[in-house]
């Protein structure tokens, strides 16, 4: 709730400038700290601090400052509208730096009000372990297809160094680890990282944890990246309707795209206030479907799920979420946000 809260803002002006003005901005971040742990030299080390605009005014991220040259920040989406998400991506330079590294990223927000949010990064970069390439990049993989990437792991040091296990929380990944090749002062492994055909569609950002017999570095992580492209895609997803008055109707359009021509068998939503216009007898690769939503009478956020079924032989179904907010008593206020969340000028 940013507008029409002049009384609340007046009271907040009596508080220290470092108090509530900072808290409203911090609430938009899911987390503000990340530790990479043990990182091999040359490994890709990136972490995205997700930020979501919880307010009705546009939020603009003007700048991000870093306290250490070992970390490079990137703003993925400087301007965020209501409910839109972006991220501050922190990249640790594992090629030019070694040892323990700590960095503070200062995110500067200049609209609708000025605020600074501090994000912290930590990690230990080992110079004796090297990955080539620094990330298992699987690229774009069509849903149901197979993909793999070979990574060379090199250790420079004592000859009895060993990888004892490779772990991942992602059950759609599997690893084939070759036998170690030992030379004076050097141990190397060939590792095949595979993505199983049953992997769901979507962005793949995961990691493998290599367990070693080195007490100084018991584990080291290898990032895994890729994108499983669906055979049936819905855009935009989610479908955002912004802020509506109680009972107000609005229409927007979704685009349903297939890898081959298809027919829509059915499309529906879990709530009767969502209506569609589509032709079930048309066969083509791209279908444009108008979606009309009538806002509920109660103020606050609403979410509905659209379910789509087609005649495609593989992966014939898809879903898309509808999101929006119903105004409360104030014509510009999102009812789920407390007054004390409003930033001060």
SULMOZI-V569874 format. One record per backbone hydrogen bond with DSSP energy under -0.5 kcal/mol. CO is the residue of the C=O (numbers start at 1). NH is the residue of the N-H. E is the energy in kcal/mol with one decimal. If there is no record, write none. Layout:
BEGIN
co=CO nh=NH e=E
co=CO nh=NH e=E
END
This chain:
BEGIN
co=5 nh=9 e=-2.5
co=6 nh=10 e=-2.4
co=7 nh=11 e=-1.8
co=8 nh=12 e=-2.0
co=9 nh=13 e=-1.7
co=11 nh=14 e=-1.2
co=12 nh=15 e=-1.9
co=16 nh=19 e=-1.8
co=19 nh=22 e=-1.9
co=19 nh=23 e=-1.4
co=20 nh=24 e=-2.0
co=21 nh=25 e=-0.5
co=22 nh=26 e=-2.1
co=23 nh=27 e=-1.9
co=25 nh=28 e=-1.3
co=26 nh=29 e=-1.9
co=28 nh=52 e=-2.2
co=32 nh=120 e=-2.3
co=34 nh=36 e=-0.5
co=34 nh=122 e=-1.6
co=37 nh=124 e=-3.0
co=38 nh=221 e=-1.4
co=39 nh=126 e=-3.0
co=40 nh=43 e=-1.9
co=41 nh=131 e=-1.2
co=43 nh=45 e=-0.6
co=44 nh=46 e=-0.5
co=45 nh=92 e=-2.9
co=47 nh=49 e=-0.7
co=47 nh=90 e=-3.0
co=48 nh=50 e=-0.9
co=49 nh=88 e=-2.1
co=50 nh=30 e=-1.5
co=51 nh=86 e=-2.7
co=52 nh=54 e=-0.7
co=53 nh=83 e=-2.7
co=59 nh=61 e=-0.5
co=59 nh=80 e=-2.9
co=60 nh=62 e=-0.8
co=60 nh=110 e=-1.6
co=60 nh=111 e=-1.0
co=63 nh=108 e=-3.2
co=65 nh=106 e=-3.0
co=68 nh=71 e=-1.7
co=70 nh=93 e=-3.2
co=71 nh=73 e=-0.5
co=72 nh=91 e=-2.3
co=74 nh=76 e=-0.6
co=74 nh=89 e=-2.7
co=78 nh=61 e=-3.1
co=78 nh=80 e=-0.5
co=80 nh=59 e=-2.6
co=81 nh=84 e=-2.2
co=84 nh=53 e=-2.3
co=86 nh=51 e=-2.5
co=87 nh=76 e=-2.4
co=87 nh=89 e=-0.6
co=88 nh=49 e=-2.8
co=88 nh=90 e=-0.6
co=89 nh=74 e=-1.6
co=89 nh=91 e=-0.5
co=90 nh=47 e=-2.0
co=90 nh=92 e=-0.5
co=91 nh=72 e=-2.5
co=92 nh=45 e=-0.6
co=92 nh=94 e=-1.3
co=93 nh=97 e=-0.9
co=99 nh=125 e=-2.4
co=101 nh=123 e=-1.6
co=103 nh=121 e=-3.0
co=104 nh=67 e=-1.6
co=104 nh=106 e=-0.5
co=105 nh=107 e=-0.7
co=105 nh=119 e=-3.1
co=106 nh=65 e=-2.4
co=106 nh=108 e=-0.6
co=107 nh=109 e=-0.6
co=107 nh=117 e=-2.1
co=108 nh=62 e=-2.0
co=108 nh=63 e=-1.4
co=109 nh=115 e=-2.2
co=111 nh=60 e=-2.3
co=115 nh=109 e=-3.0
co=117 nh=107 e=-3.3
co=117 nh=119 e=-0.6
co=119 nh=105 e=-3.5
co=120 nh=34 e=-1.7
co=121 nh=103 e=-2.8
co=122 nh=36 e=-3.2
co=123 nh=101 e=-3.0
co=123 nh=125 e=-0.6
co=124 nh=39 e=-3.2
co=124 nh=126 e=-0.6
co=125 nh=99 e=-3.1
co=126 nh=41 e=-1.4
co=128 nh=156 e=-2.7
co=129 nh=41 e=-2.0
co=130 nh=154 e=-2.7
co=132 nh=152 e=-3.0
co=134 nh=44 e=-3.2
co=135 nh=137 e=-1.5
co=136 nh=138 e=-0.8
co=136 nh=225 e=-2.2
co=139 nh=141 e=-0.6
co=139 nh=227 e=-2.4
co=141 nh=229 e=-2.3
co=142 nh=145 e=-2.5
co=147 nh=195 e=-2.9
co=149 nh=193 e=-2.9
co=151 nh=153 e=-0.5
co=151 nh=191 e=-2.5
co=152 nh=132 e=-2.1
co=152 nh=154 e=-0.5
co=153 nh=189 e=-2.5
co=154 nh=130 e=-2.5
co=155 nh=157 e=-0.7
co=155 nh=187 e=-2.6
co=158 nh=161 e=-1.3
co=162 nh=164 e=-0.7
co=162 nh=213 e=-1.4
co=165 nh=211 e=-3.0
co=167 nh=209 e=-3.0
co=169 nh=171 e=-0.8
co=170 nh=173 e=-1.5
co=172 nh=196 e=-3.0
co=174 nh=194 e=-3.1
co=175 nh=177 e=-0.6
co=176 nh=178 e=-0.6
co=176 nh=192 e=-2.8
co=180 nh=182 e=-0.6
co=181 nh=188 e=-2.0
co=183 nh=186 e=-2.6
co=185 nh=157 e=-0.6
co=186 nh=183 e=-3.1
co=187 nh=155 e=-3.5
co=188 nh=181 e=-2.8
co=189 nh=153 e=-2.4
co=190 nh=178 e=-3.1
co=191 nh=151 e=-3.0
co=191 nh=193 e=-0.6
co=192 nh=176 e=-2.4
co=192 nh=194 e=-0.6
co=193 nh=149 e=-2.2
co=194 nh=174 e=-2.1
co=194 nh=196 e=-0.5
co=195 nh=147 e=-1.2
co=196 nh=199 e=-1.6
co=197 nh=144 e=-0.6
co=202 nh=228 e=-2.7
co=203 nh=205 e=-0.6
co=204 nh=226 e=-1.7
co=206 nh=224 e=-2.8
co=208 nh=210 e=-0.6
co=208 nh=222 e=-2.6
co=209 nh=167 e=-2.6
co=209 nh=211 e=-0.6
co=210 nh=220 e=-1.7
co=211 nh=164 e=-2.5
co=211 nh=165 e=-1.4
co=213 nh=215 e=-0.7
co=214 nh=217 e=-0.7
co=215 nh=218 e=-0.6
co=218 nh=212 e=-2.6
co=220 nh=210 e=-3.3
co=221 nh=40 e=-0.6
co=222 nh=208 e=-2.8
co=223 nh=136 e=-2.8
co=224 nh=206 e=-2.8
co=225 nh=138 e=-3.2
co=226 nh=204 e=-3.1
co=227 nh=141 e=-3.3
co=227 nh=229 e=-0.8
co=228 nh=202 e=-2.7
co=229 nh=143 e=-2.6
co=231 nh=259 e=-1.5
co=233 nh=257 e=-2.8
co=235 nh=255 e=-3.5
co=238 nh=240 e=-0.7
co=239 nh=323 e=-2.4
co=242 nh=325 e=-2.5
co=244 nh=327 e=-2.6
co=245 nh=248 e=-2.3
co=248 nh=295 e=-3.0
co=250 nh=293 e=-2.8
co=252 nh=291 e=-4.2
co=254 nh=256 e=-0.5
co=254 nh=289 e=-2.7
co=255 nh=235 e=-2.1
co=255 nh=257 e=-0.6
co=256 nh=287 e=-2.7
co=257 nh=233 e=-3.1
co=262 nh=284 e=-2.0
co=263 nh=265 e=-0.6
co=263 nh=311 e=-1.4
co=266 nh=309 e=-2.6
co=268 nh=307 e=-3.0
co=271 nh=274 e=-1.5
co=273 nh=275 e=-0.5
co=273 nh=294 e=-1.6
co=275 nh=292 e=-2.6
co=277 nh=290 e=-0.7
co=278 nh=280 e=-0.6
co=279 nh=282 e=-0.9
co=282 nh=264 e=-0.5
co=282 nh=284 e=-0.5
co=284 nh=262 e=-2.1
co=285 nh=258 e=-2.3
co=287 nh=256 e=-2.9
co=287 nh=289 e=-0.6
co=288 nh=290 e=-0.5
co=289 nh=254 e=-2.5
co=290 nh=277 e=-1.2
co=291 nh=252 e=-2.7
co=292 nh=275 e=-2.8
co=293 nh=250 e=-2.2
co=293 nh=295 e=-0.6
co=295 nh=247 e=-0.9
co=296 nh=247 e=-0.7
co=300 nh=326 e=-3.3
co=302 nh=324 e=-1.7
co=304 nh=322 e=-3.6
co=305 nh=270 e=-0.9
co=306 nh=320 e=-1.7
co=307 nh=268 e=-2.0
co=308 nh=318 e=-2.0
co=309 nh=265 e=-2.2
co=309 nh=266 e=-1.8
co=316 nh=310 e=-1.9
co=318 nh=308 e=-2.9
co=320 nh=306 e=-3.8
co=321 nh=238 e=-0.6
co=321 nh=239 e=-3.1
co=322 nh=304 e=-2.0
co=323 nh=241 e=-3.0
co=324 nh=302 e=-2.6
co=325 nh=244 e=-3.1
co=325 nh=327 e=-0.5
co=326 nh=300 e=-2.3
co=326 nh=335 e=-0.6
co=330 nh=328 e=-0.6
co=330 nh=333 e=-1.5
co=333 nh=328 e=-1.7
co=333 nh=335 e=-0.7
co=334 nh=337 e=-1.9
co=338 nh=341 e=-1.7
co=339 nh=342 e=-2.1
END
